[in-house]
Structure formats: structure tokens, C-alpha cells
């Protein structure tokens, strides 16, 4: 009898563990479901970018042509191209399909974020609330409701999976985990070239946990994959830019870093190519808040440095290519780092009820703000 009751409890516990994943998935669709009925917004994702460009693409074209083969010839994103090509092939260029795919990818990203937090950082319910806040945060509108924002959704999925498999390799020393990690890293680069900086993250994760010999081998492999990708990228792209060009882009757009931080901490997102003084100063305050949170949070020192610097580095490198408008999809990955810092800081409060109350209020506020701003992407 005791064994039967134990089996029943284990079975119920198994099903109970699935519930948070289902709720996160449902939350993403609840918040963004209305975008599935939207057409194309007009923010670059017009017929040329989404439909006409990929209707006649072959699998070979995905890896041998840039997204804008006749215009912006340095925009080499094979995985993004492949995803649009599949949408066109399966759903006959339907905007409904493009938008639904984005919502689905956002759901997968939020679920993976929850899994990652629960496995490596926080207790289940705290991880769940943090993941739901990530799913609902209005800064992510630009990645989910704007169809080309899919690039950052895909990149986040491949990044978090690559980190999970790297950590599995470190813990088990089983080579097939590292092979999967390497494949995911390569896929990340074919999604967006900013993934070239991911070895910095991988190295900081690994350097105290692997022997010098194994660490050296992994670094060599990461660099080899980077060289392979760069060779292919440069052989396909015809347009080149000088260091001066990139430096000027960063100098001209550096205020955008603070604008993005303002969007994360004060939920102040906009749809203009220009940053006003109010947002700039709020962004400076947000940046200072980020420093305070990371200084007092419970994370190990090396992770404090990593999680504080990675969002800045990711945004800064994105700005090297310029700023067409408020492209807050670039904050999709940085938001995850910032939320880990923020949740770790909240743990210092000790009182769980207060921590949960703060996160639930932020989730409700995010949901309302996100829902109210979605109309900006409707049939532009």
C-alpha cells in the first residue's frame, strides 16, 4: 500500500512540475495573441524584407546570400533567412504565420529561461516569476511584435541552450554535450554575428571549472568556429566598413545605451529614432541602479562582473552597425542578465512574501503596458 501511494505521489509530482512551463507558454500567448491578426507593420518588415526576398530562396541561397542581396549586403543572417523561408513555404506568406512563429519562439525562450534559472540560480517559484516577468516586459515588444525581431528571439534560444550544454559538459565531462554546445554556438553566429562575443561568456563560465588543457582545447575550438564563420561571412558579403565607420556609429549612438536601460528599469519604451533628454537622464539613473543591484546581489563575484558587463557589451556592439530607430529588440538578451541580477538582489530581502509581491506587481504592470503598446505594430 505504501509503495502504491508513493507511486501515485511521484506521478502527481511529475505532472505538477510541468505546470509552470504550461503557464509560461500560456502567458506569452495571452499577452501577444492579438499580434497574430496584425499585418506587416511597415517598420522594414514589408513585402521586400519578409515575403519577396524569401519566396524564391533555396536552401543554398540561405547560406550563400545576404538577407538584402541587392541592398544591405553585409546583413548575413542565414538562420533568420531560413525561418522566413520556411514560413513562406509552409504558410504561403501569411503575416499570421510570421507573427505566430514569433510568439511561439518567445514562449520557448521564456520557458528555457525558467529552466535555466531553476536549475542554476533560484528556487522554482522565484524562477517562475522571473521568467514570467521576462515574458511580459514591454521592452520585448520589439522582439516579438516586430517580425524581424525574431533574430533576437532565435539568438537567445541558441545562446541559453549553448550555455546549458556547456555547463552539462563541465559537470559530466561527456564529450557529446560539448559537441551539442559547439553546434549551438555555430548556429548562434549564423543567426546574428554578435554571437562572435559569446566565447567571452563561455570562457568566464569555464575558466575555474576546467583543467588548463581542456580549457585551452575549448578556446581553440571556439576560435576556430569564429574563423570559419567569418570566412564564410566575408565571402558572401560584398560590403565592407572601416573601423572609423563603426567607431563613428558608436559615438553617434552611445546615448541609446541609456535609452535602452531606461526602457528596462522604467518601462519607458518609444517608437522614435531620437532619444529625448528625459529618457537619457532616466537611463543614467537606471544604469546606476543596475550597478547598485549587482553590487549588493548574492551572485559570486565573477558572475556579478559577467552579468553587469555583458548587457553593456551586447548593446554597444549592436550599435556599431548604427541605429535606424528604437530597436529595443537588441535588449532581449541583456534583459535576461539584468533580471538575474535584480532577482538575486531581491533575495537579500529575506521575506519571501515581499519578494513575490514586488515581482507580481511588476508582472501585472508589464502585462498592461505591453498590451497597450502592441497597437504600434499593427498594419503599418
LUMVO-993318 format. One line per 10 residues: number of its first residue (from 1); their letters; for each residue x, y, z of N, C-alpha, C. Coordinates in steps of 0.05 Angstrom, whole numbers, plus 5000, padded with zeros to 4 digits. Layout:
BEGIN
NUM) a) X Y Z X Y Z X Y Z; ...
end
This chain:
BEGIN
1) xxxxxxxxxx) 5017 4976 5000 5000 5000 5000 5017 5025 5000; 5038 5024 5016 5056 5047 5018 5070 5053 4991; 5078 5031 4978 5091 5034 4952 5072 5046 4931; 5046 5038 4933 5026 5048 4914 5023 5078 4918; 5020 5086 4944 5017 5114 4950 5041 5131 4941; 5065 5119 4945 5089 5133 4936 5090 5137 4906; 5081 5116 4891 5080 5118 4862 5060 5139 4853; 5037 5140 4866 5016 5160 4860 5027 5188 4864; 5040 5191 4887 5051 5218 4894 5072 5226 4873; 5089 5207 4866 5110 5213 4847 5098 5221 4820
11) xxxxxxxxxx) 5077 5207 4812 5063 5213 4787 5051 5240 4787; 5038 5247 4809 5026 5274 4812 5047 5295 4812; 5069 5289 4826 5091 5309 4827 5103 5314 4800; 5104 5292 4784 5115 5294 4756 5097 5313 4740; 5071 5310 4742 5053 5328 4727 5054 5356 4738; 5057 5359 4764 5058 5385 4776 5082 5401 4766; 5104 5388 4761 5128 5401 4751 5124 5413 4723; 5105 5402 4708 5101 5412 4681 5084 5438 4681; 5069 5442 4702 5050 5465 4703 5064 5492 4699; 5087 5498 4712 5099 5524 4706 5106 5529 4677
21) xxxxxxxxxx) 5115 5508 4663 5121 5510 4635 5096 5517 4618; 5074 5503 4625 5049 5508 4611 5040 5537 4616; 5042 5545 4641 5033 5572 4648 5050 5594 4634; 5076 5590 4632 5093 5609 4618 5086 5610 4589; 5082 5587 4577 5074 5586 4549 5048 5600 4545; 5028 5595 4562 5002 5608 4560 5004 5638 4564; 5021 5646 4583 5024 5675 4589 5034 5690 4564; 5053 5678 4550 5064 5691 4526 5043 5694 4504; 5027 5673 4500 5005 5675 4480 4983 5694 4489; 4977 5694 4515 4957 5712 4526 4964 5741 4521
31) xxxxxxxxxx) 4990 5748 4525 4999 5776 4523 5001 5784 4494; 5009 5766 4476 5016 5774 4449 4996 5763 4428; 4975 5748 4436 4958 5735 4417 4946 5754 4396; 4940 5779 4404 4928 5797 4386 4946 5804 4362; 4972 5802 4365 4990 5808 4343 4988 5788 4321; 4977 5764 4326 4974 5744 4305 4956 5753 4283; 4938 5772 4290 4919 5782 4270 4929 5807 4256; 4953 5816 4263 4965 5840 4251 4976 5833 4223; 4977 5853 4207 4991 5850 4181 5020 5857 4185; 5033 5869 4164 5060 5877 4166 5061 5906 4177
41) xxxxxxxxxx) 5079 5912 4195 5079 5937 4209 5089 5960 4192; 5105 5955 4172 5117 5976 4156 5144 5985 4167; 5152 5974 4190 5179 5981 4201 5200 5962 4190; 5205 5965 4164 5225 5950 4149 5215 5922 4142; 5195 5910 4157 5186 5884 4151 5164 5884 4130; 5169 5897 4108 5149 5899 4086 5153 5876 4067; 5139 5877 4045 5140 5854 4026 5169 5848 4017; 5185 5869 4014 5212 5865 4005 5228 5848 4024; 5225 5855 4050 5241 5842 4071 5231 5814 4078; 5205 5812 4082 5194 5787 4092 5185 5767 4070
51) xxxxxxxxxx) 5171 5777 4050 5159 5759 4031 5175 5756 4005; 5178 5779 3991 5191 5777 3964 5219 5766 3966; 5233 5773 3987 5261 5766 3990 5265 5736 3992; 5245 5722 4005 5249 5694 4012 5231 5675 3996; 5213 5685 3980 5194 5668 3966 5209 5649 3947; 5230 5658 3935 5245 5641 3915 5272 5632 3925; 5276 5633 3951 5301 5625 3963 5302 5594 3963; 5326 5584 3957 5332 5555 3961 5349 5552 3986; 5353 5528 3995 5369 5523 4019 5397 5533 4014; 5407 5530 3990 5434 5540 3983 5435 5571 3986
61) xxxxxxxxxx) 5414 5584 3977 5413 5614 3978 5415 5624 4006; 5403 5609 4025 5403 5617 4053 5431 5622 4063; 5450 5604 4055 5478 5606 4065 5497 5620 4045; 5487 5626 4021 5505 5639 4002 5496 5667 3994; 5474 5677 4006 5465 5703 4000 5459 5718 4026; 5461 5744 4025 5453 5760 4049 5423 5764 4048; 5412 5774 4070 5383 5779 4072 5374 5799 4051; 5389 5821 4048 5384 5841 4028 5405 5838 4006; 5401 5819 3988 5422 5813 3969 5429 5836 3951; 5410 5855 3947 5415 5877 3929 5418 5904 3944
71) xxxxxxxxxx) 5414 5904 3970 5416 5929 3984 5437 5928 4007; 5428 5918 4030 5446 5918 4053 5462 5891 4053; 5482 5890 4037 5495 5865 4031 5513 5854 4053; 5515 5869 4076 5530 5858 4098 5512 5844 4118; 5486 5844 4113 5466 5833 4132 5464 5803 4126; 5483 5787 4138 5484 5759 4133 5473 5744 4157; 5448 5734 4154 5434 5721 4176 5421 5695 4166; 5436 5674 4160 5424 5650 4148 5401 5638 4164; 5403 5637 4190 5382 5624 4206 5356 5640 4204; 5359 5667 4206 5335 5684 4202 5323 5680 4174
81) xxxxxxxxxx) 5340 5680 4154 5331 5675 4127 5316 5649 4124; 5328 5628 4137 5315 5601 4136 5288 5601 4149; 5285 5615 4172 5260 5616 4186 5238 5630 4169; 5246 5652 4156 5226 5666 4139 5219 5649 4114; 5240 5636 4104 5235 5619 4080 5215 5596 4087; 5218 5585 4111 5200 5563 4119 5172 5574 4124; 5170 5598 4135 5143 5610 4139 5130 5614 4112; 5145 5624 4093 5134 5628 4066 5126 5601 4053; 5143 5581 4056 5137 5555 4043 5113 5541 4056; 5112 5541 4083 5091 5527 4097 5064 5541 4098
91) xxxxxxxxxx) 5065 5568 4099 5041 5584 4104 5035 5604 4082; 5048 5602 4059 5042 5619 4036 5043 5649 4043; 5065 5657 4055 5070 5686 4060 5049 5699 4078; 5037 5684 4096 5016 5695 4114 5028 5711 4137; 5021 5736 4140 5030 5751 4164 5022 5738 4190; 4999 5724 4190 4991 5709 4214 5012 5689 4222; 5024 5675 4202 5044 5655 4208 5069 5668 4219; 5078 5690 4207 5102 5704 4217 5098 5712 4246; 5076 5724 4252 5071 5734 4279 5068 5710 4299; 5054 5690 4291 5050 5667 4309 5077 5653 4314
101) xxxxxxxxxx) 5094 5651 4294 5120 5639 4298 5136 5655 4318; 5135 5682 4317 5149 5699 4336 5139 5694 4365; 5112 5692 4368 5101 5687 4394 5110 5660 4405; 5110 5640 4387 5119 5613 4395 5148 5613 4404; 5165 5627 4389 5193 5628 4396 5197 5643 4422; 5182 5664 4427 5183 5679 4452 5175 5661 4475; 5155 5644 4471 5147 5625 4491 5169 5605 4498; 5182 5595 4477 5204 5576 4481 5227 5589 4496; 5233 5614 4489 5254 5628 4502 5248 5632 4532; 5224 5640 4539 5216 5644 4566 5217 5618 4582
111) xxxxxxxxxx) 5208 5596 4570 5209 5570 4583 5238 5561 4588; 5255 5565 4569 5283 5558 4573 5296 5576 4594; 5288 5601 4595 5298 5619 4616 5290 5609 4644; 5265 5600 4646 5255 5589 4671 5271 5564 4679; 5275 5546 4660 5290 5522 4665 5319 5528 4674; 5331 5547 4661 5358 5556 4668 5359 5567 4696; 5341 5585 4702 5340 5597 4729 5336 5576 4751; 5317 5559 4746 5310 5538 4766 5333 5519 4770; 5347 5513 4749 5369 5493 4751 5394 5504 4764; 5399 5530 4759 5426 5541 4767 5425 5564 4787
121) xxxxxxxxxx) 5401 5577 4791 5402 5601 4807 5382 5602 4830; 5356 5600 4824 5336 5606 4843 5317 5582 4848; 5301 5584 4869 5281 5564 4875 5259 5566 4854; 5244 5544 4851 5224 5542 4829 5205 5566 4826; 5192 5574 4848 5172 5595 4845 5184 5622 4839; 5207 5627 4851 5221 5652 4844 5231 5652 4815; 5240 5629 4806 5248 5627 4778 5224 5631 4759; 5202 5620 4767 5177 5622 4752 5169 5652 4749; 5168 5666 4771 5160 5694 4770 5180 5711 4753; 5205 5705 4756 5225 5720 4740 5222 5714 4710
131) xxxxxxxxxx) 5216 5689 4703 5212 5682 4675 5187 5695 4664; 5166 5696 4680 5141 5709 4671 5145 5739 4667; 5161 5752 4685 5168 5780 4682 5183 5784 4656; 5202 5766 4650 5216 5767 4625 5197 5765 4601; 5177 5747 4603 5158 5743 4581 5140 5767 4577; 5134 5782 4599 5114 5804 4598 5127 5831 4594; 5153 5834 4599 5166 5860 4599 5162 5875 4573; 5153 5901 4574 5148 5915 4549 5172 5920 4531; 5196 5919 4541 5219 5923 4524 5221 5901 4503; 5208 5878 4508 5209 5855 4489 5188 5857 4467
141) xxxxxxxxxx) 5171 5878 4467 5152 5882 4446 5166 5882 4419; 5189 5895 4418 5204 5898 4393 5215 5872 4382; 5219 5853 4399 5229 5827 4390 5207 5809 4382; 5183 5812 4394 5161 5794 4389 5141 5804 4369; 5132 5829 4372 5111 5840 4354 5123 5850 4328; 5148 5858 4328 5161 5866 4303 5174 5841 4291; 5165 5833 4267 5172 5807 4256 5203 5803 4254; 5218 5822 4243 5247 5817 4242 5261 5816 4269; 5246 5823 4291 5257 5820 4317 5262 5791 4324; 5251 5773 4307 5255 5744 4310 5285 5737 4313
151) xxxxxxxxxx) 5302 5753 4300 5330 5748 4301 5340 5745 4330; 5330 5763 4347 5340 5763 4375 5326 5741 4391; 5302 5733 4384 5289 5710 4396 5305 5685 4391; 5312 5681 4366 5327 5657 4359 5355 5657 4372; 5367 5680 4372 5394 5683 4384 5393 5676 4414; 5373 5685 4428 5371 5679 4457 5367 5649 4461; 5350 5637 4445 5346 5608 4448 5371 5592 4444; 5387 5599 4423 5411 5584 4418 5433 5591 4439; 5433 5615 4449 5452 5623 4470 5447 5607 4495; 5422 5608 4505 5416 5595 4531 5420 5565 4529
161) xxxxxxxxxx) 5413 5553 4506 5417 5525 4503 5447 5518 4502; 5463 5535 4489 5492 5530 4487 5504 5532 4515; 5495 5550 4531 5505 5553 4559 5497 5528 4575; 5473 5520 4573 5463 5496 4588 5480 5472 4581; 5485 5468 4555 5500 5444 4547 5530 5447 4554; 5540 5471 4555 5567 5475 4564 5570 5468 4594; 5550 5477 4610 5550 5471 4638 5547 5441 4643; 5531 5428 4626 5528 5399 4628 5555 5384 4622; 5569 5395 4602 5595 5384 4595 5614 5387 4619; 5614 5411 4630 5632 5416 4653 5626 5397 4676
171) xxxxxxxxxx) 5601 5392 4681 5593 5376 4704 5598 5346 4699; 5594 5337 4674 5595 5308 4669 5620 5300 4654; 5633 5319 4640 5657 5314 4623 5650 5295 4599; 5625 5294 4592 5617 5278 4569 5619 5294 4544; 5633 5284 4525 5640 5299 4501 5616 5306 4484; 5596 5289 4483 5573 5295 4466 5558 5321 4475; 5560 5327 4501 5549 5353 4510 5564 5376 4498; 5590 5373 4496 5606 5395 4485 5602 5397 4454; 5598 5374 4441 5592 5375 4412 5565 5390 4407; 5545 5384 4423 5520 5398 4421 5523 5428 4426
181) xxxxxxxxxx) 5538 5434 4447 5544 5462 4454 5558 5476 4430; 5577 5463 4418 5592 5475 4395 5573 5480 4372; 5556 5461 4366 5537 5464 4344 5518 5488 4349; 5509 5491 4374 5491 5513 4381 5505 5540 4380; 5531 5540 4387 5547 5565 4385 5550 5573 4355; 5556 5553 4338 5558 5559 4310 5532 5568 4298; 5510 5556 4307 5483 5564 4298 5477 5593 4307; 5487 5600 4331 5483 5627 4341 5496 5648 4323; 5520 5642 4313 5534 5660 4295 5520 5663 4269; 5508 5641 4259 5493 5642 4234 5465 5655 4239
191) xxxxxxxxxx) 5459 5660 4264 5434 5675 4270 5440 5705 4271; 5461 5713 4284 5469 5741 4286 5498 5742 4294; 5513 5758 4279 5542 5758 4282 5552 5768 4309; 5535 5780 4325 5543 5788 4352 5550 5764 4369; 5541 5740 4361 5548 5716 4375 5578 5711 4376; 5593 5726 4359 5622 5723 4360 5634 5730 4387; 5619 5745 4403 5629 5752 4430 5622 5731 4451; 5605 5711 4444 5597 5692 4463 5619 5676 4476; 5642 5670 4461 5664 5657 4474 5674 5671 4499; 5671 5697 4501 5678 5712 4525 5661 5702 4549
201) xxxxxxxxxx) 5635 5699 4544 5617 5688 4564 5624 5659 4570; 5629 5643 4550 5635 5615 4554 5661 5612 4571; 5681 5629 4564 5707 5627 4578 5704 5634 4607; 5689 5655 4613 5685 5664 4641 5669 5643 4657; 5652 5628 4643 5638 5606 4657 5657 5583 4662; 5676 5578 4644 5691 5553 4645 5718 5555 4659; 5730 5579 4660 5758 5581 4667 5765 5570 4695; 5747 5571 4713 5753 5560 4740 5743 5531 4743; 5731 5520 4723 5718 5494 4725 5730 5473 4708; 5747 5481 4689 5761 5461 4671 5790 5462 4676
211) xxxxxxxxxx) 5803 5440 4671 5833 5440 4673 5844 5457 4651; 5869 5466 4654 5882 5484 4635 5882 5471 4607; 5888 5445 4606 5889 5432 4580 5862 5432 4566; 5841 5424 4581 5814 5424 4569 5805 5452 4562; 5811 5471 4579 5803 5498 4573 5817 5509 4548; 5842 5502 4545 5857 5511 4521 5845 5499 4496; 5837 5473 4498 5825 5460 4474 5798 5472 4467; 5782 5479 4488 5756 5491 4482 5759 5518 4470; 5778 5534 4480 5783 5561 4470 5791 5559 4440; 5809 5540 4434 5818 5537 4406 5794 5529 4388
221) xxxxxxxxxx) 5776 5512 4398 5753 5504 4382 5734 5528 4378; 5729 5544 4399 5712 5567 4397 5723 5587 4376; 5749 5591 4378 5762 5610 4359 5761 5599 4330; 5765 5573 4328 5764 5560 4301 5736 5564 4289; 5716 5560 4305 5688 5564 4295 5684 5593 4287; 5695 5611 4302 5692 5640 4295 5706 5646 4269; 5730 5635 4265 5744 5639 4240 5729 5628 4216; 5718 5604 4220 5702 5591 4199 5678 5609 4191; 5664 5619 4211 5641 5635 4206 5649 5661 4192; 5670 5674 4202 5679 5700 4190 5688 5696 4161
231) xxxxxxxxxx) 5701 5674 4155 5709 5668 4128 5685 5666 4109; 5665 5651 4119 5641 5648 4102 5626 5674 4100; 5624 5688 4121 5610 5714 4122 5623 5734 4102; 5649 5736 4103 5663 5755 4086 5663 5746 4057; 5661 5720 4052 5660 5710 4024 5633 5716 4012; 5612 5719 4028 5585 5724 4018 5580 5754 4017; 5588 5769 4037 5583 5798 4039 5601 5813 4021; 5590 5831 4006 5607 5847 3988 5613 5875 4000; 5597 5883 4019 5601 5910 4030 5618 5908 4055; 5638 5925 4057 5656 5926 4080 5656 5954 4092
241) xxxxxxxxxx) 5660 5955 4118 5661 5980 4132 5688 5983 4146; 5697 6007 4149 5722 6012 4163 5718 6014 4193; 5740 6012 4208 5738 6015 4237 5727 6043 4244; 5735 6063 4228 5725 6090 4233 5695 6091 4231; 5684 6077 4211 5655 6077 4207 5641 6065 4232; 5651 6043 4242 5639 6031 4265 5642 6048 4290; 5665 6060 4293 5671 6077 4316 5652 6102 4316; 5648 6113 4292 5630 6136 4290 5601 6129 4297; 5593 6105 4288 5566 6096 4295 5562 6094 4325; 5583 6083 4339 5581 6080 4368 5580 6107 4382
251) xxxxxxxxxx) 5597 6126 4373 5598 6153 4384 5572 6167 4380; 5561 6165 4356 5536 6179 4349 5512 6168 4364; 5514 6143 4372 5490 6130 4384 5494 6120 4413; 5515 6129 4426 5521 6119 4453 5499 6125 4473; 5484 6147 4468 5462 6153 4487 5440 6132 4486; 5439 6117 4464 5419 6096 4462 5422 6075 4483; 5446 6070 4492 5451 6051 4514 5434 6058 4538; 5435 6084 4545 5420 6094 4569 5390 6093 4563; 5383 6098 4538 5355 6097 4529 5343 6069 4534; 5359 6049 4526 5351 6021 4530 5348 6014 4560
261) xxxxxxxxxx) 5368 6023 4575 5367 6018 4604 5342 6031 4617; 5335 6055 4607 5311 6069 4616 5287 6051 4610; 5286 6039 4586 5264 6022 4578 5261 5997 4596; 5284 5986 4605 5283 5963 4622 5274 5970 4650; 5286 5990 4662 5280 5996 4690 5255 6013 4695; 5249 6030 4676 5225 6048 4680 5203 6042 4660; 5206 6020 4645 5185 6011 4626 5177 6033 4606; 5197 6050 4600 5191 6072 4582 5202 6066 4554; 5185 6055 4537 5192 6049 4510 5179 6068 4491; 5191 6073 4468 5180 6092 4449 5186 6081 4421
271) xxxxxxxxxx) 5177 6096 4401 5179 6087 4374 5192 6108 4356; 5210 6123 4368 5224 6145 4353 5253 6137 4348; 5264 6150 4328 5293 6146 4322 5310 6163 4340; 5297 6181 4356 5312 6200 4372 5307 6196 4401; 5327 6202 4418 5325 6200 4446 5322 6228 4458; 5302 6232 4476 5300 6258 4488 5316 6259 4514; 5320 6283 4524 5337 6287 4548 5326 6273 4572; 5299 6272 4574 5286 6260 4597 5293 6230 4598; 5291 6216 4575 5298 6188 4574 5328 6183 4579; 5344 6201 4570 5373 6199 4573 5380 6200 4603
281) xxxxxxxxxx) 5369 6219 4617 5376 6222 4646 5364 6199 4662; 5340 6190 4654 5328 6167 4668 5346 6142 4663; 5357 6141 4639 5374 6118 4632 5400 6118 4648; 5411 6142 4654 5434 6144 4671 5427 6134 4699; 5403 6142 4709 5394 6133 4735 5391 6102 4735; 5380 6092 4713 5376 6063 4711 5402 6048 4711; 5422 6059 4697 5448 6047 4696 5461 6046 4724; 5457 6068 4739 5467 6069 4766 5452 6048 4784; 5426 6045 4779 5411 6025 4794 5421 5997 4788; 5428 5992 4763 5439 5966 4756 5465 5960 4771
291) xxxxxxxxxx) 5481 5981 4774 5507 5978 4788 5501 5972 4818; 5482 5986 4830 5475 5981 4858 5465 5953 4862; 5447 5944 4843 5436 5917 4845 5458 5896 4844; 5476 5899 4825 5496 5879 4821 5516 5879 4845; 5521 5902 4856 5540 5904 4878 5529 5890 4903; 5503 5892 4908 5491 5881 4932 5478 5854 4928; 5477 5844 4904 5464 5818 4899 5481 5795 4910; 5469 5771 4910 5481 5747 4922 5499 5731 4903; 5502 5740 4879 5517 5725 4859 5547 5725 4866; 5561 5704 4858 5590 5704 4861 5603 5727 4846
301) xxxxxxxxxx) 5627 5735 4855 5639 5759 4844 5643 5758 4814; 5653 5735 4804 5658 5733 4775 5631 5735 4759; 5609 5725 4770 5584 5727 4756 5572 5755 4758; 5578 5769 4780 5570 5797 4782 5582 5813 4759; 5608 5810 4756 5622 5824 4734 5611 5816 4707; 5607 5790 4703 5597 5780 4678 5570 5791 4671; 5551 5789 4690 5523 5797 4685 5520 5827 4683; 5538 5842 4695 5537 5871 4693 5548 5880 4666; 5570 5868 4657 5584 5878 4633 5571 5867 4607; 5560 5842 4607 5550 5831 4582 5528 5847 4570
311) xxxxxxxxxx) 5508 5857 4585 5488 5874 4572 5499 5899 4558; 5519 5911 4571 5531 5935 4560 5546 5928 4534; 5561 5906 4535 5577 5897 4512 5559 5890 4489; 5537 5876 4494 5519 5867 4473 5506 5892 4459; 5497 5911 4476 5484 5935 4464 5504 5951 4449; 5528 5955 4460 5549 5972 4448 5557 5960 4421; 5560 5934 4419 5568 5921 4394 5545 5923 4373; 5520 5920 4383 5498 5924 4364 5498 5952 4352; 5506 5972 4368 5505 6000 4359 5527 6005 4338; 5546 5987 4336 5567 5991 4316 5556 5992 4287
321) xxxxxxxxxx) 5533 5979 4284 5521 5978 4257 5502 6002 4253; 5499 6018 4273 5481 6042 4271 5455 6038 4285; 5438 6058 4283 5412 6057 4297 5391 6069 4278; 5373 6052 4267 5353 6062 4249 5329 6075 4264; 5322 6063 4286 5301 6073 4303 5305 6060 4330; 5285 6062 4348 5288 6050 4375 5286 6019 4372; 5309 6007 4366 5309 5978 4361 5313 5963 4387; 5293 5964 4404 5295 5952 4431 5296 5922 4431; 5292 5909 4408 5296 5880 4406 5325 5873 4414; 5343 5892 4412 5370 5887 4419 5374 5883 4450
331) xxxxxxxxxx) 5353 5890 4465 5354 5886 4494 5343 5859 4503; 5335 5842 4484 5323 5817 4491 5342 5800 4509; 5366 5796 4500 5386 5780 4515 5395 5796 4540; 5403 5822 4537 5411 5837 4561 5390 5837 4583; 5364 5837 4576 5343 5837 4597 5346 5812 4614; 5352 5789 4603 5355 5765 4619 5377 5768 4639; 5400 5779 4631 5422 5784 4650 5413 5803 4672; 5400 5824 4665 5391 5844 4684 5371 5832 4704; 5353 5815 4694 5333 5803 4712 5346 5784 4732; 5367 5770 4724 5381 5752 4742 5393 5769 4765
341) xxxxxxxxxx) 5405 5791 4757 5417 5809 4777 5395 5820 4796; 5373 5829 4784 5352 5841 4800 5339 5820 4820; 5334 5796 4810 5322 5776 4827 5341 5768 4849; 5367 5765 4842 5387 5759 4863 5389 5781 4884; 5386 5806 4875 5385 5828 4894 5361 5826 4912; 5338 5820 4901 5313 5818 4917 5316 5796 4939; 5331 5775 4933 5335 5754 4953 5346 5764 4979; 5360 5787 4978 5371 5798 5002 5349 5807 5022; 5325 5811 5012 5303 5820 5029 5295 5799 5049; 5301 5773 5043 5295 5751 5061 5266 5744 5062
351) xxxxxxxxxx) 5248 5764 5064 5220 5759 5066 5209 5751 5039; 5202 5726 5036 5193 5716 5010 5167 5729 5000; 5149 5736 5019 5124 5748 5011 5128 5775 4998; 5147 5790 5008 5154 5817 4997 5166 5813 4969; 5184 5794 4967 5197 5789 4941 5176 5781 4920; 5159 5763 4927 5138 5754 4909 5119 5777 4902; 5112 5793 4922 5094 5815 4917 5106 5835 4897; 5132 5841 4900 5145 5860 4882 5145 5849 4853; 5152 5824 4850 5153 5812 4823 5125 5810 4811; 5105 5803 4827 5078 5801 4816 5068 5828 4807
361) xxxxxxxxxx) 5073 5849 4823 5065 5876 4815 5079 5884 4788; 5105 5878 4786 5119 5884 4762 5109 5868 4738; 5100 5844 4742 5089 5827 4721 5062 5839 4711; 5045 5847 4730 5020 5859 4723 5023 5886 4708; 5042 5902 4718 5048 5928 4705 5058 5923 4677; 5076 5904 4674 5088 5897 4648 5066 5888 4628; 5049 5871 4638 5027 5860 4621 5009 5882 4610; 5002 5901 4628 4985 5923 4620 4999 5941 4600; 5024 5948 4605 5039 5966 4588 5044 5952 4560; 5052 5927 4561 5057 5913 4536 5032 5912 4519
371) xxxxxxxxxx) 5009 5904 4531 4984 5902 4516 4976 5929 4504; 4981 5951 4519 4973 5977 4509 4991 5987 4486; 5015 5977 4484 5034 5987 4464 5035 5970 4439; 5022 5947 4439 5023 5929 4416 5011 5941 4391; 4992 5959 4395 4978 5971 4372 4998 5987 4354; 5021 5994 4364 5040 6009 4348 5052 5992 4325; 5048 5965 4328 5058 5947 4307 5036 5937 4289; 5013 5948 4291 4990 5939 4275 4989 5951 4247; 4992 5934 4227 4987 5941 4199 4996 5970 4192; 5023 5973 4192 5034 5999 4187 5031 6008 4159
end
